[in-house]
Amino acid sequence: MDTRCARARRRRVFLRKATWSARRPHFLLPRPLEREREATPSFLPQPFHPPKLIHPSIALPSYSRSIDRPPAMDVEYDVIVLGTGLKECILSGLLSVDRLKVLHMDRNDYYGGDSTSLNLNQLWKRFKGEGTPPAQIGASRDYNVDMIPKFMMANGTLVRVLIHTGVTKYLSFKAVDGSYVFNKGKIHKVPSTDMEALKSPLMGLFEKRRAGKFFLFVQDYKENDPSTHKGYDLNKMTTKELISKYGLDDNTIDFIGHAVALHKEDNYLTEPAIDTLYAESVGRFQGGSPYIYPLYGLGELPQGFARLSAVYGGTYMLNKPECKIEFNDEGKVCGVTSEGETAKCKKVVCDPSYIPDKVRKVGKVFRAIAIMSHPIPNTADSHSVQIIIPQKQLGRKSDMQITLGLLVISIIVTKECSLVHARYVFCCSYSHNVASKGKFIAFVSAQAESENPAVELKPGIDLLGPVDELFIDTYDRFEPTNDPSSDNCFISTSYDATTHFESTVMDVLSIYTKITGKTVDLSVDLSAASAAEDDL
C-alpha cells in the first residue's frame, strides 16, 4: 500500500514538472536552427538561437499561463518589425524594453537578414549555387562568415547600447590586435601608445616625441578626473585646438584623425575634442587598437537583441513570406499581411527590401570574400589586424574594406594628403570561432565607382596573396524617402561600406527617437564591457 502511494506521489510530481517544462520560456532552451556546429567546449560562450515563435504569455516564467492563447496574427501590436537585421533587432529589443507590444517577422528562416553570419555550406550555396565546398577548406560548422563585415569601436555607440540593454551577458568579445598602414611599399604598425609612437618609422624623431606625448595624454585622460585634463576643457576645445597644443604636423593629424580614429571627413577638427571616438576607444582593452570583435561572428549580435526582445514579451515569427504592409484611407500603417492573415499595428519598422516604393538607391557596394590558408605578410602573424592604404597608392575616391577571417585589413583613401573616404581590411581567426583552424577569411569591400567589381577590388585582393576560394558580391544601398510622421512607417538605411558600426547605431537611435519621442541614455558604466579572458 505504501509502495503504491509512493509511486502515485512520484507520478504526480513528474506530471507537474512536465507541465512546467512545457510552459518554460523557449529562450532558456537554446537549440541551433541554421547552423551545423559541434557542442562548444564549456569554457567558451554558448551561442543563443531564439525560437521561431515566442509569445508574450510564455516570455517570462512569471507570465506563465494556459498555453491556450489567440494566434499571434490575431493580436493588435504597437509595432511590427519586418526583417531581423541588426538594426531591426536592436529596435525590437529597445521597444520591447519600453513595454510596447512588438511582433517581429522575417521572410527568411534564419536570424540576421543582411547582417547574418553564414556557415560554409550556406556561403557556398549563396554564391556558387550548387556543389559542395572542397574538403581541404574545413568543416562547414567551423565557419561563421559575416555578410556585413564590420568591427566595433571599444567605446563606441554599439558597445554602449549593448551595455545599456544588458545584451553583453549573451556575448563575448576579443580585442583586435592592432592597426597597420601601408606606406612607401611597406606595412607599418599604427602607434596606439607613446612607446609605439617613439619606435614608429612613420614619423621623424621630433614628431615622434610630440605624437608620443599626445597619445599619452589620450590614454591617461579620464572625463571625471580633472587632474588628467591638464587644464584643457575638451567640451569647449575643438579637436584642432587640442592637437595644435602638441605641435603635430598636418600629415600626423590626418594619420591620427582618419587612419586611427576613422573619421570620414575633416569636420571632426571643428567639433569638441571630447567627442573624438579614438580618444574614447584606444587603450580600452589591451589589444593595441580601439577595436573589438565578437566571438562566433557578427551574426551573434542580432540574435542577442532578439533574445532581449523575447525576454520582455516580444513575439518572433520566421519564414513568413510576402509580408505586405497595409495602409488605411489616411495613408497610415494599419497592419501587415502574410499568408492570408493580417496582424494589426500602429507602426511598422522595416529594412528597405520590405517597402521598395518608399526608398531610393543611393549607391552600390562591391565585396569580395576570400578563404585563405595564411595570414597577411608583415603583420607579425597577428590574429586580428587592420591595414590602412592611402589613396594615392590606389587612385580611388571611395572606401575599400578588406576583412579576413583571421586578419582584418583596412584601407583608408586620401586625396592630396587629406582623407576623403576610408578603406578597411579587418582580420579575425579561428580564435574568434569564425573559421577552421589555420584558415583565414578576408573581406574586401568598396563603394562602387564603376560597373566592374573585379577591377575595383583588385588592389585589395592583391594584398592577400594566394587564396583558396574567392566569392564576388554586389549589393545596392537604399535610404528612405517617406515621412514617417505621416505614414508611421520607419525604414532603416542600408549598411554602408565602412568597417565600424557608428553610422549603423546612429540610424537606429534616430528611428527610436522618432517612434517614442525619447532618447537612449548611453551614459553607461563601460567597465561592464569586457574582452575575452586571454585578452584581459
C-alpha positions in Angstrom: 0.0 0.0 0.0 2.8 2.4 1.0 4.6 1.5 -2.2 1.6 2.3 -4.4 1.1 5.6 -2.6 4.8 6.5 -3.1 4.6 5.6 -6.8 1.5 7.8 -7.1 3.2 10.7 -5.5 6.2 10.4 -7.8 3.9 10.2 -10.8 2.1 13.5 -9.7 5.5 15.2 -9.2 6.7 14.1 -12.6 3.5 15.3 -14.3 3.8 18.7 -12.6 7.4 19.0 -13.8 6.4 18.0 -17.3 3.7 20.7 -17.3 6.1 23.4 -16.2 8.7 22.3 -18.8 6.1 22.7 -21.5 5.4 26.2 -20.3 9.0 27.3 -19.8 10.3 30.1 -21.9 11.8 28.8 -25.1 14.8 31.1 -24.9 16.0 29.2 -21.8 16.4 26.1 -24.0 18.5 27.3 -26.9 18.9 25.0 -29.9 20.7 25.5 -33.2 18.4 26.4 -36.1 20.5 27.5 -39.1 24.0 26.3 -38.2 25.8 22.9 -38.0 28.1 23.2 -35.0 29.6 20.7 -32.7 29.0 21.1 -29.0 31.0 24.1 -27.8 33.6 23.5 -25.0 32.2 24.6 -21.7 34.8 27.3 -21.3 33.5 29.1 -24.4 30.3 31.0 -24.6 27.3 29.1 -25.9 25.7 30.9 -28.8 22.0 31.7 -28.4 19.5 30.8 -31.1 16.0 32.2 -30.5 12.9 30.0 -31.3 10.8 30.6 -34.4 7.9 31.9 -32.3 7.9 33.4 -28.8 4.6 34.7 -27.5 4.3 37.2 -24.6 2.4 34.8 -22.5 5.4 32.5 -22.2 8.2 35.1 -22.5 8.9 35.1 -18.8 8.3 32.4 -16.1 6.2 34.9 -14.1 3.9 35.3 -17.1 3.2 31.5 -17.5 -0.4 31.0 -18.2 -2.5 28.5 -20.0 -1.0 27.7 -23.4 -4.4 28.2 -24.9 -3.9 31.6 -26.4 -5.0 33.5 -29.5 -2.9 33.1 -32.7 -0.1 35.8 -32.9 -1.6 37.2 -36.1 -4.9 37.9 -34.4 -3.4 40.3 -31.8 -3.0 44.1 -32.3 0.5 45.3 -31.8 2.1 48.7 -31.0 4.9 48.0 -33.5 5.5 45.3 -36.1 9.2 44.9 -37.1 10.0 43.4 -40.5 13.4 41.8 -41.0 15.8 40.5 -38.4 18.9 42.5 -39.4 21.0 44.1 -36.7 19.2 47.5 -36.9 15.8 45.9 -36.7 16.7 43.6 -33.8 18.2 46.5 -31.8 15.0 48.5 -32.3 12.8 45.4 -31.4 14.8 45.0 -28.2 14.6 48.7 -27.2 10.9 48.9 -27.9 10.1 45.7 -26.0 12.0 47.0 -23.0 9.7 50.1 -23.2 6.8 47.6 -22.7 5.5 48.1 -26.2 3.8 45.1 -27.8 6.1 44.0 -30.6 5.7 41.4 -33.3 8.9 40.7 -35.2 8.6 38.9 -38.6 11.1 37.8 -41.2 10.7 36.2 -44.7 13.8 34.2 -44.1 14.1 31.0 -41.9 17.1 32.4 -40.1 18.0 35.4 -38.0 20.2 38.3 -39.1 18.9 39.3 -42.5 21.6 41.1 -44.5 23.8 41.2 -41.3 23.8 37.4 -40.7 26.8 35.1 -40.5 26.8 32.0 -42.7 28.4 28.6 -42.3 30.5 27.3 -45.2 27.6 25.3 -46.9 25.3 28.3 -46.8 28.1 30.6 -48.2 28.8 28.1 -51.0 25.1 27.8 -51.9 24.6 31.6 -51.9 27.5 32.4 -54.2 28.2 29.1 -56.1 24.6 27.8 -56.3 25.4 24.1 -56.4 28.1 21.6 -55.5 29.9 21.2 -52.2 32.9 23.0 -50.7 36.3 21.3 -51.1 37.1 19.2 -48.1 40.5 20.8 -47.5 38.8 24.1 -46.6 37.4 22.5 -43.4 34.1 21.7 -41.9 31.1 23.8 -42.6 30.2 24.2 -39.0 33.5 25.8 -38.2 32.7 28.9 -40.3 30.7 32.0 -39.4 31.2 34.3 -42.3 29.9 37.8 -41.9 27.8 39.2 -44.7 28.2 42.8 -43.5 31.8 42.7 -42.2 32.5 45.4 -39.6 34.2 45.8 -36.3 33.2 47.6 -33.1 34.8 50.6 -31.5 35.7 49.6 -28.0 34.0 52.6 -26.5 31.6 53.3 -29.4 27.9 53.7 -29.5 27.2 50.0 -30.2 29.1 48.9 -27.1 27.2 51.5 -25.1 23.9 50.2 -26.4 25.0 46.6 -25.6 25.8 47.6 -22.0 22.6 49.8 -21.7 20.4 46.9 -22.7 22.3 44.1 -20.9 22.9 42.2 -24.1 26.6 41.9 -23.2 25.8 38.9 -21.0 24.8 36.9 -24.1 28.1 37.7 -26.0 31.9 37.5 -25.6 34.4 39.7 -27.4 38.1 39.8 -28.3 40.2 42.9 -28.8 41.7 43.5 -32.3 45.5 43.1 -32.1 46.5 46.2 -34.0 46.2 48.6 -36.9 48.7 49.0 -39.7 49.3 51.5 -42.5 50.8 50.8 -46.0 53.4 53.5 -46.7 56.1 53.5 -49.4 55.7 49.9 -50.2 55.9 48.7 -46.6 53.4 47.9 -43.9 53.9 49.7 -40.6 52.2 49.5 -37.2 49.9 52.4 -36.4 51.1 53.5 -33.0 48.5 53.4 -30.2 50.7 54.1 -27.3 53.6 56.6 -26.5 56.2 53.8 -26.7 54.9 52.6 -30.1 54.9 56.2 -31.4 58.6 56.5 -30.4 59.5 53.4 -32.3 57.4 54.1 -35.4 59.3 54.8 -38.7 56.3 56.8 -39.9 57.4 60.0 -38.3 60.7 61.8 -37.7 62.4 61.9 -34.4 61.0 65.1 -33.1 57.5 64.4 -34.5 57.6 61.0 -32.7 58.2 62.8 -29.3 55.3 65.2 -29.9 53.0 62.3 -31.0 54.0 60.2 -28.1 53.0 63.0 -25.7 49.6 63.3 -27.4 49.0 59.5 -27.2 50.0 59.5 -23.5 47.5 62.3 -22.8 44.8 60.4 -24.6 45.5 57.2 -22.7 45.5 58.9 -19.3 42.5 61.2 -19.9 39.5 60.5 -17.6 36.5 62.7 -18.0 35.6 62.6 -14.3 39.2 63.2 -13.1 40.2 66.9 -13.6 43.8 66.0 -12.7 44.1 64.2 -16.1 42.8 67.2 -18.1 46.0 69.3 -18.0 43.8 72.4 -17.9 42.0 71.6 -21.1 38.2 71.8 -21.3 37.6 69.2 -24.1 33.9 70.1 -24.1 34.7 73.5 -25.4 38.1 73.0 -27.1 37.9 71.7 -30.6 40.0 68.8 -31.8 42.1 71.1 -33.9 42.9 73.3 -31.0 43.8 70.3 -28.8 46.2 68.8 -31.4 47.8 72.2 -32.0 48.8 72.2 -28.3 51.1 69.3 -29.2 52.5 70.9 -32.4 51.7 67.9 -34.7 52.1 68.5 -38.4 49.3 68.1 -41.0 50.3 64.5 -42.1 50.3 63.3 -38.5 46.9 65.0 -37.9 45.4 63.2 -41.0 47.1 60.0 -39.8 45.5 60.2 -36.3 42.1 61.5 -37.3 41.5 59.2 -40.2 43.7 56.2 -40.1 43.3 55.7 -36.4 40.0 57.5 -35.4 38.3 56.5 -38.7 36.6 59.9 -39.2 35.3 60.0 -42.7 35.7 63.8 -43.1 37.6 66.7 -41.6 34.6 68.1 -39.8 35.7 66.5 -36.6 38.5 69.1 -36.3 36.0 71.9 -35.6 34.0 69.8 -33.1 34.6 69.4 -29.4 37.6 67.1 -28.8 35.7 65.1 -26.2 33.6 63.6 -29.0 36.6 62.2 -30.8 35.9 58.4 -31.0 39.5 57.4 -30.9 40.2 59.2 -27.7 37.4 57.2 -26.1 38.3 53.8 -27.6 42.1 53.4 -27.8 43.6 51.5 -24.8 40.1 50.3 -23.6 41.4 46.8 -24.0 44.9 45.5 -24.1 44.9 44.8 -27.8 46.9 47.6 -29.3 43.8 49.0 -31.1 40.5 50.7 -30.3 38.5 47.8 -31.9 36.8 44.6 -30.6 35.1 41.8 -32.3 32.5 39.2 -31.0 33.3 35.5 -30.8 31.3 33.5 -33.5 31.0 36.5 -35.7 28.7 39.4 -36.0 25.6 37.2 -36.5 25.5 36.8 -32.8 24.6 40.5 -32.3 21.1 40.4 -33.8 20.4 37.2 -32.0 21.4 38.8 -28.7 18.9 41.6 -29.2 16.3 39.2 -30.4 16.7 37.4 -27.0 16.3 40.7 -25.2 13.0 41.4 -27.1 11.8 37.9 -26.2 12.6 38.4 -22.5 10.4 41.5 -22.5 7.5 39.9 -24.3 8.3 40.2 -28.0 6.8 37.7 -30.5 9.0 36.3 -33.2 7.9 34.7 -36.4 10.4 33.5 -39.1 9.8 32.1 -42.6 6.8 34.4 -43.1 6.7 35.0 -46.9 5.3 38.1 -48.7 5.0 40.4 -45.7 2.8 43.1 -47.2 2.4 46.4 -45.2 -1.2 47.6 -45.2 -2.3 51.3 -45.1 -5.6 52.8 -44.2 -7.5 55.5 -46.1 -5.4 58.2 -44.4 -2.2 56.7 -45.7 -1.1 55.4 -42.3 0.1 52.0 -41.4 -2.6 49.7 -40.1 -1.1 46.2 -40.3 1.0 43.6 -42.1 -0.4 40.7 -44.1 1.3 37.3 -44.6 -0.1 34.0 -45.8 -3.6 35.4 -45.9 -3.5 36.7 -42.3 -3.3 40.3 -41.2 -1.8 41.4 -37.9 -2.9 44.9 -36.9 -0.5 47.5 -35.7 0.1 51.2 -35.1 3.6 51.5 -36.5 6.0 49.4 -38.7 9.8 49.2 -38.7 11.5 47.6 -41.6 14.5 47.4 -43.8 14.3 48.9 -47.4 13.6 45.5 -49.0 10.1 45.3 -47.4 8.8 48.5 -49.0 10.7 49.4 -52.2 8.3 52.1 -53.3 9.3 54.3 -50.3 13.1 54.1 -50.7 15.7 55.3 -53.3 19.0 53.9 -54.4 22.0 55.9 -53.1 24.9 53.7 -54.1 26.3 50.2 -54.6 28.9 48.2 -52.7 31.3 45.7 -54.2 32.6 42.9 -51.9 35.0 40.0 -52.2 35.1 37.2 -49.7 38.4 35.1 -49.8 39.2 32.0 -47.8 42.9 31.7 -47.3 45.5 29.4 -45.6 47.9 32.1 -44.4 48.0 35.5 -42.6 48.8 38.7 -44.4 52.5 39.2 -44.6 54.4 41.8 -42.5 51.7 42.0 -39.7 53.6 39.9 -37.1 51.2 37.0 -37.8 48.5 38.9 -35.9 45.2 37.1 -35.5 43.3 40.4 -35.9 44.6 43.4 -37.6 43.7 46.5 -39.7 45.8 47.8 -42.6 45.3 51.3 -44.0 46.4 52.1 -47.6 46.5 55.8 -48.7 44.5 56.7 -51.8 47.5 58.0 -53.8 48.7 54.4 -54.0 45.2 53.2 -55.2 43.9 56.0 -57.3 40.4 55.7 -55.9 37.9 58.1 -54.5 35.8 55.9 -52.1 36.2 53.4 -49.4 37.5 49.9 -49.7 37.3 47.3 -47.0 39.1 44.1 -46.6 38.2 41.7 -43.8 40.0 38.4 -43.0 38.7 35.5 -41.0 42.0 35.6 -39.2 43.0 39.0 -40.2 41.3 42.3 -40.9 42.8 44.9 -43.2 41.5 48.5 -43.5 42.3 50.7 -46.5 41.9 54.4 -46.0 41.8 56.5 -49.1 43.3 60.0 -49.1 43.4 62.7 -51.7 46.3 65.2 -51.9 47.3 64.1 -48.3 43.8 64.6 -47.0 41.4 61.7 -46.4 38.2 61.7 -48.5 36.9 58.2 -47.8 38.2 55.2 -45.8 39.0 51.7 -46.9 39.5 48.9 -44.3 40.8 45.4 -44.1 39.6 43.5 -41.0 41.0 40.1 -40.0 39.9 37.6 -37.3 40.8 34.0 -36.9 39.8 30.6 -35.5 40.5 32.3 -32.2 37.3 34.2 -32.9 35.4 31.0 -33.9 34.7 32.1 -37.4 36.9 29.7 -39.5 38.5 26.3 -39.4 41.9 26.2 -37.6 44.6 27.6 -39.8 42.1 29.2 -42.2 41.6 33.0 -42.8 38.5 34.8 -44.2 39.3 38.0 -46.0 36.7 40.6 -47.0 37.5 43.3 -49.5 34.7 45.9 -49.8 34.5 49.1 -51.7 31.9 51.8 -52.6 31.3 51.1 -56.3 32.7 53.7 -58.7 32.1 51.8 -61.9 30.3 48.6 -63.0 33.4 46.4 -62.8 33.8 44.9 -59.3 36.8 42.7 -60.3 38.8 45.8 -61.3 37.8 47.9 -58.3 38.5 45.1 -55.8 41.8 44.0 -57.3 44.1 46.4 -55.3 42.7 44.9 -52.1 42.7 41.3 -53.3 46.4 41.6 -54.4 47.3 42.3 -50.8 46.0 38.9 -49.7 48.4 36.6 -51.6 47.2 33.1 -52.7 43.6 32.4 -51.9 41.8 29.0 -51.6 38.4 30.3 -52.7 37.1 33.7 -53.8 33.5 34.9 -53.9 32.4 38.2 -55.5 29.2 40.0 -54.5 27.5 43.3 -55.1 24.6 44.9 -53.3 22.7 48.2 -53.7 22.3 50.7 -50.9 19.0 52.4 -50.2 17.7 55.2 -48.0 14.0 56.1 -47.1 12.2 58.8 -49.0 9.0 58.8 -46.9 7.9 61.0 -44.0 7.4 58.6 -41.0 5.4 61.2 -39.1 2.7 61.0 -41.8 2.6 57.2 -42.5 4.0 55.7 -39.3 6.4 53.6 -41.5 10.0 53.7 -40.1 12.6 52.5 -42.6 16.2 51.9 -41.9 19.0 52.8 -44.3 21.1 50.1 -46.0 24.5 49.2 -44.4 27.4 51.2 -45.8 30.9 50.1 -46.7 32.6 51.3 -43.5 34.1 48.8 -41.1 32.6 50.1 -37.9 29.0 50.3 -36.6 28.8 54.0 -35.7 26.6 55.1 -38.6 24.6 51.9 -38.1 23.7 52.6 -34.5 23.1 56.3 -35.1 20.4 55.4 -37.6 18.9 53.0 -35.0 18.9 55.7 -32.3 17.3 58.2 -34.7 14.5 55.8 -35.6 13.9 55.0 -31.9 13.6 58.7 -31.0 11.1 59.2 -33.9 9.0 56.3 -32.7 9.0 57.1 -28.9 10.0 60.7 -28.6 12.7 59.6 -26.2 16.5 59.3 -26.4 18.5 56.4 -25.2 20.7 57.2 -22.2 24.2 55.9 -23.2 26.0 57.3 -20.1 26.8 53.7 -19.1 29.4 52.0 -16.9 32.0 51.0 -19.5 33.6 48.6 -17.1 30.6 46.3 -17.8 32.2 45.5 -21.2 35.0 43.0 -21.2 37.1 41.3 -23.7 37.7 37.5 -23.7 39.8 36.2 -20.8 43.0 35.8 -22.8 42.9 39.5 -23.8 42.4 40.9 -20.3 
